[in-house]
């Protein structure tokens, strides 16, 4: 059975699992960016995770919880961790503090994408 999520733009992604999480947001501290736990530079699509829940390096797709499609972060990569990111919680990277503040805290679904 193929499990597929279709994005608003029509692109589709095969996935292996879905996790309900609490999503928060963080942003670039200085213009050069910050280095992730994986050694990469933060960019839109960088997601901080608890590696015991979502392994580092996982490709993911993040959308609103409940299937209402009220918002979508879209595809991302689990490549960062954070002291407060424990259990079913993720932190989505945004380029500005305003975007991160506007996002706030939201329930989300994380689709773990097929390799």
TORPA-4810 file (N, C-alpha, C, O; in nm, 3 decimals):
<nodes>
NODE_1_0.085_-0.119_0.000_0.000_0.000_0.000_0.089_0.125_0.000_0.170_0.143_0.090_X
NODE_2_0.072_0.210_-0.101_0.148_0.334_-0.108_0.080_0.441_-0.025_-0.038_0.471_-0.045_X
NODE_3_0.153_0.499_0.066_0.101_0.611_0.144_0.161_0.737_0.085_0.283_0.752_0.079_X
NODE_4_0.074_0.828_0.042_0.119_0.948_-0.028_0.046_1.070_0.028_-0.075_1.067_0.050_X
NODE_5_0.121_1.177_0.050_0.060_1.306_0.084_0.081_1.397_-0.037_0.189_1.401_-0.095_X
NODE_6_-0.024_1.469_-0.074_-0.016_1.561_-0.188_-0.015_1.704_-0.134_-0.102_1.744_-0.057_X
NODE_7_0.085_1.780_-0.176_0.100_1.919_-0.133_0.004_2.009_-0.209_-0.052_1.969_-0.311_X
NODE_8_-0.013_2.131_-0.159_-0.102_2.228_-0.222_-0.061_2.257_-0.365_-0.146_2.286_-0.450_X
NODE_9_0.069_2.249_-0.395_0.116_2.277_-0.531_0.103_2.156_-0.624_0.141_2.163_-0.741_X
NODE_10_0.047_2.045_-0.572_0.027_1.927_-0.654_0.138_1.824_-0.646_0.119_1.711_-0.690_X
NODE_11_0.253_1.860_-0.589_0.359_1.762_-0.577_0.320_1.660_-0.469_0.249_1.693_-0.374_X
NODE_12_0.368_1.538_-0.484_0.332_1.435_-0.388_0.456_1.369_-0.330_0.561_1.363_-0.394_X
NODE_13_0.440_1.319_-0.208_0.551_1.259_-0.135_0.505_1.126_-0.075_0.399_1.119_-0.013_X
NODE_14_0.585_1.022_-0.094_0.557_0.895_-0.030_0.610_0.900_0.112_0.717_0.954_0.138_X
NODE_15_0.533_0.844_0.206_0.576_0.846_0.345_0.560_0.710_0.410_0.485_0.625_0.362_X
NODE_16_0.632_0.691_0.520_0.631_0.563_0.591_0.559_0.572_0.725_0.512_0.471_0.776_X
NODE_17_0.551_0.692_0.783_0.488_0.708_0.914_0.438_0.851_0.930_0.483_0.941_0.860_X
NODE_18_0.344_0.870_1.024_0.291_1.002_1.056_0.296_1.017_1.208_0.256_0.927_1.281_X
NODE_19_0.346_1.132_1.254_0.355_1.159_1.398_0.284_1.290_1.427_0.307_1.391_1.360_X
NODE_20_0.197_1.289_1.529_0.134_1.413_1.576_0.231_1.480_1.673_0.278_1.416_1.767_X
NODE_21_0.259_1.608_1.650_0.357_1.680_1.732_0.306_1.819_1.767_0.208_1.868_1.711_X
NODE_22_0.378_1.881_1.861_0.361_2.024_1.887_0.476_2.092_1.813_0.592_2.059_1.834_X
NODE_23_0.441_2.188_1.726_0.542_2.258_1.647_0.563_2.398_1.701_0.467_2.472_1.725_X
NODE_24_0.690_2.434_1.719_0.727_2.570_1.754_0.819_2.621_1.643_0.845_2.550_1.546_X
NODE_25_0.867_2.744_1.657_0.948_2.803_1.550_1.072_2.871_1.607_1.070_2.923_1.718_X
NODE_26_1.179_2.869_1.529_1.299_2.945_1.565_1.352_3.013_1.440_1.306_2.984_1.329_X
NODE_27_1.449_3.103_1.457_1.496_3.181_1.343_1.646_3.204_1.350_1.712_3.172_1.449_X
NODE_28_1.696_3.261_1.243_1.839_3.292_1.229_1.877_3.398_1.331_1.813_3.503_1.339_X
NODE_29_1.980_3.371_1.407_2.023_3.464_1.511_2.108_3.577_1.452_2.092_3.693_1.490_X
NODE_30_2.196_3.541_1.361_2.279_3.644_1.297_2.280_3.618_1.147_2.237_3.511_1.103_X
NODE_31_2.328_3.712_1.070_2.315_3.703_0.924_2.382_3.581_0.864_2.336_3.530_0.762_X
NODE_32_2.490_3.533_0.925_2.559_3.417_0.868_2.487_3.286_0.890_2.524_3.184_0.832_X
NODE_33_2.383_3.287_0.974_2.312_3.164_1.003_2.373_3.095_1.122_2.477_3.137_1.174_X
NODE_34_2.309_2.991_1.165_2.360_2.914_1.277_2.387_2.772_1.230_2.326_2.725_1.134_X
NODE_35_2.478_2.705_1.297_2.515_2.569_1.260_2.426_2.470_1.335_2.407_2.484_1.456_X
NODE_36_2.374_2.373_1.264_2.285_2.273_1.324_2.364_2.163_1.393_2.486_2.156_1.383_X
NODE_37_2.292_2.078_1.464_2.353_1.962_1.530_2.417_1.868_1.427_2.506_1.790_1.460_X
NODE_38_2.370_1.875_1.302_2.424_1.790_1.195_2.543_1.855_1.124_2.604_1.794_1.037_X
NODE_39_2.575_1.981_1.163_2.688_2.051_1.102_2.653_2.132_0.979_2.742_2.187_0.913_X
NODE_40_2.524_2.141_0.946_2.480_2.221_0.832_2.443_2.361_0.879_2.433_2.385_1.000_X
NODE_41_2.424_2.453_0.786_2.380_2.588_0.819_2.228_2.593_0.811_2.168_2.541_0.717_X
NODE_42_2.165_2.656_0.910_2.020_2.665_0.910_1.969_2.736_0.786_2.030_2.830_0.736_X
NODE_43_1.856_2.688_0.737_1.786_2.748_0.623_1.640_2.705_0.633_1.606_2.616_0.712_X
NODE_44_1.553_2.768_0.554_1.413_2.726_0.555_1.410_2.577_0.521_1.470_2.534_0.423_X
NODE_45_1.338_2.499_0.602_1.335_2.354_0.584_1.415_2.281_0.689_1.403_2.159_0.702_X
NODE_46_1.497_2.353_0.765_1.570_2.293_0.877_1.472_2.272_0.992_1.400_2.364_1.031_X
NODE_47_1.470_2.151_1.045_1.379_2.119_1.154_1.456_2.056_1.268_1.534_1.963_1.249_X
NODE_48_1.431_2.110_1.389_1.492_2.053_1.509_1.397_1.947_1.564_1.276_1.968_1.572_X
NODE_49_1.454_1.832_1.601_1.375_1.718_1.646_1.439_1.654_1.769_1.554_1.683_1.803_X
NODE_50_1.363_1.568_1.835_1.419_1.477_1.935_1.459_1.353_1.856_1.373_1.282_1.805_X
NODE_51_1.591_1.326_1.844_1.637_1.215_1.760_1.583_1.078_1.803_1.587_0.983_1.725_X
NODE_52_1.535_1.067_1.927_1.478_0.938_1.969_1.338_0.919_1.910_1.285_0.808_1.909_X
NODE_53_1.277_1.027_1.861_1.144_1.022_1.801_1.154_1.028_1.648_1.094_0.948_1.577_X
NODE_54_1.230_1.125_1.599_1.253_1.142_1.454_1.405_1.144_1.434_1.471_1.240_1.473_X
NODE_55_1.460_1.038_1.373_1.606_1.033_1.357_1.661_1.151_1.276_1.600_1.193_1.178_X
NODE_56_1.777_1.203_1.318_1.844_1.307_1.241_1.868_1.253_1.100_1.899_1.136_1.081_X
NODE_57_1.852_1.341_1.003_1.870_1.302_0.863_1.741_1.261_0.796_1.738_1.242_0.674_X
NODE_58_1.632_1.246_0.873_1.504_1.207_0.815_1.449_1.321_0.728_1.453_1.438_0.766_X
NODE_59_1.398_1.284_0.611_1.325_1.380_0.528_1.181_1.377_0.576_1.124_1.269_0.594_X
NODE_60_1.122_1.494_0.596_0.987_1.503_0.651_0.903_1.603_0.572_0.954_1.683_0.495_X
NODE_61_0.772_1.595_0.595_0.678_1.693_0.539_0.588_1.733_0.655_0.530_1.646_0.721_X
NODE_62_0.575_1.863_0.681_0.503_1.913_0.798_0.381_1.994_0.756_0.392_2.086_0.676_X
NODE_63_0.265_1.958_0.811_0.140_2.029_0.782_0.060_2.044_0.910_0.094_1.990_1.015_X
NODE_64_-0.049_2.121_0.899_-0.139_2.140_1.012_-0.196_2.007_1.058_-0.215_1.916_0.977_X
NODE_65_-0.223_1.996_1.185_-0.283_1.876_1.240_-0.433_1.881_1.213_-0.494_1.988_1.222_X
NODE_66_-0.492_1.769_1.181_-0.635_1.764_1.157_-0.669_1.760_1.010_-0.787_1.748_0.974_X
NODE_67_-0.569_1.769_0.924_-0.593_1.757_0.781_-0.667_1.875_0.721_-0.713_1.867_0.607_X
NODE_68_-0.679_1.986_0.796_-0.754_2.100_0.743_-0.673_2.183_0.645_-0.727_2.274_0.583_X
NODE_69_-0.546_2.153_0.629_-0.457_2.222_0.534_-0.457_2.373_0.556_-0.433_2.450_0.462_X
NODE_70_-0.484_2.416_0.681_-0.488_2.560_0.708_-0.348_2.622_0.696_-0.335_2.742_0.670_X
NODE_71_-0.245_2.541_0.714_-0.109_2.588_0.692_-0.022_2.468_0.658_-0.057_2.354_0.690_X
NODE_72_0.089_2.494_0.595_0.184_2.389_0.562_0.324_2.448_0.566_0.350_2.551_0.504_X
NODE_73_0.413_2.383_0.638_0.554_2.422_0.634_0.619_2.359_0.511_0.710_2.416_0.451_X
NODE_74_0.570_2.241_0.476_0.621_2.173_0.358_0.733_2.077_0.390_0.747_2.031_0.504_X
NODE_75_0.814_2.045_0.288_0.921_1.949_0.309_1.035_2.009_0.391_1.062_2.129_0.386_X
NODE_76_1.099_1.923_0.467_1.211_1.967_0.548_1.303_1.851_0.580_1.279_1.737_0.540_X
NODE_77_1.407_1.883_0.654_1.506_1.784_0.693_1.531_1.794_0.842_1.558_1.901_0.896_X
NODE_78_1.522_1.680_0.909_1.549_1.674_1.053_1.701_1.680_1.071_1.769_1.578_1.063_X
NODE_79_1.752_1.802_1.095_1.898_1.815_1.103_1.945_1.896_1.222_2.062_1.933_1.230_X
NODE_80_1.855_1.924_1.316_1.894_2.001_1.433_1.826_1.942_1.556_1.729_1.867_1.546_X
NODE_81_1.878_1.978_1.672_1.818_1.938_1.799_1.810_2.064_1.885_1.865_2.168_1.849_X
NODE_82_1.743_2.054_1.996_1.733_2.169_2.086_1.705_2.120_2.226_1.644_2.015_2.245_X
NODE_83_1.750_2.195_2.324_1.733_2.156_2.463_1.589_2.135_2.505_1.560_2.052_2.591_X
NODE_84_1.497_2.210_2.444_1.356_2.198_2.481_1.279_2.105_2.387_1.160_2.082_2.407_X
NODE_85_1.348_2.052_2.285_1.280_1.966_2.188_1.290_1.822_2.237_1.386_1.751_2.208_X
NODE_86_1.188_1.781_2.314_1.183_1.647_2.372_1.051_1.582_2.336_0.946_1.646_2.341_X
NODE_87_1.057_1.456_2.299_0.936_1.382_2.267_0.874_1.428_2.136_0.945_1.460_2.041_X
NODE_88_0.742_1.431_2.133_0.668_1.465_2.011_0.658_1.616_1.995_0.550_1.675_2.000_X
NODE_89_0.774_1.676_1.974_0.782_1.821_1.956_0.887_1.850_1.849_0.991_1.785_1.845_X
NODE_90_0.860_1.948_1.764_0.957_1.988_1.662_0.970_2.140_1.665_0.882_2.210_1.713_X
NODE_91_1.081_2.189_1.611_1.106_2.332_1.602_1.137_2.362_1.456_1.235_2.311_1.401_X
NODE_92_1.054_2.443_1.393_1.067_2.474_1.251_1.150_2.601_1.233_1.127_2.700_1.302_X
NODE_93_1.246_2.597_1.142_1.332_2.713_1.121_1.268_2.811_1.023_1.220_2.772_0.917_X
NODE_94_1.268_2.940_1.061_1.224_3.049_0.974_1.337_3.148_0.959_1.424_3.156_1.046_X
NODE_95_1.337_3.223_0.850_1.447_3.315_0.821_1.445_3.441_0.906_1.549_3.504_0.924_X
NODE_96_1.328_3.479_0.960_1.322_3.601_1.041_1.248_3.575_1.172_1.169_3.481_1.184_X
NODE_97_1.277_3.659_1.269_1.208_3.652_1.397_1.059_3.679_1.383_0.978_3.619_1.453_X
NODE_98_1.023_3.769_1.292_0.881_3.799_1.270_0.805_3.676_1.223_0.695_3.649_1.271_X
NODE_99_0.864_3.602_1.129_0.799_3.480_1.080_0.785_3.377_1.191_0.682_3.312_1.204_X
NODE_100_0.891_3.363_1.271_0.888_3.266_1.381_0.783_3.305_1.485_0.709_3.220_1.533_X
NODE_101_0.778_3.433_1.518_0.679_3.481_1.615_0.539_3.463_1.562_0.449_3.422_1.637_X
NODE_102_0.517_3.493_1.435_0.385_3.478_1.373_0.340_3.332_1.375_0.222_3.303_1.391_X
NODE_103_0.435_3.240_1.358_0.400_3.097_1.359_0.354_3.055_1.498_0.253_2.985_1.512_X
NODE_104_0.427_3.097_1.600_0.389_3.064_1.737_0.405_2.916_1.768_0.507_2.856_1.738_X
NODE_105_0.302_2.858_1.829_0.298_2.716_1.864_0.172_2.658_1.802_0.062_2.711_1.820_X
NODE_106_0.188_2.550_1.728_0.073_2.490_1.660_0.082_2.338_1.663_0.191_2.282_1.658_X
NODE_107_-0.034_2.271_1.672_-0.032_2.125_1.655_-0.001_2.094_1.508_-0.048_2.165_1.419_X
NODE_108_0.076_1.989_1.484_0.117_1.957_1.348_0.123_1.807_1.327_0.129_1.729_1.422_X
NODE_109_0.123_1.769_1.200_0.149_1.631_1.161_0.282_1.630_1.088_0.307_1.713_1.000_X
NODE_110_0.368_1.536_1.125_0.496_1.517_1.057_0.489_1.384_0.981_0.474_1.278_1.041_X
NODE_111_0.500_1.394_0.851_0.507_1.275_0.767_0.655_1.240_0.749_0.732_1.321_0.699_X
NODE_112_0.694_1.120_0.788_0.832_1.074_0.768_0.837_1.021_0.626_0.771_0.922_0.593_X
NODE_113_0.915_1.087_0.540_0.917_1.053_0.398_1.003_0.931_0.370_1.102_0.903_0.439_X
NODE_114_0.962_0.860_0.267_1.036_0.742_0.222_1.169_0.786_0.163_1.176_0.888_0.094_X
NODE_115_1.275_0.711_0.191_1.407_0.746_0.137_1.413_0.733_-0.013_1.518_0.758_-0.073_X
</nodes>
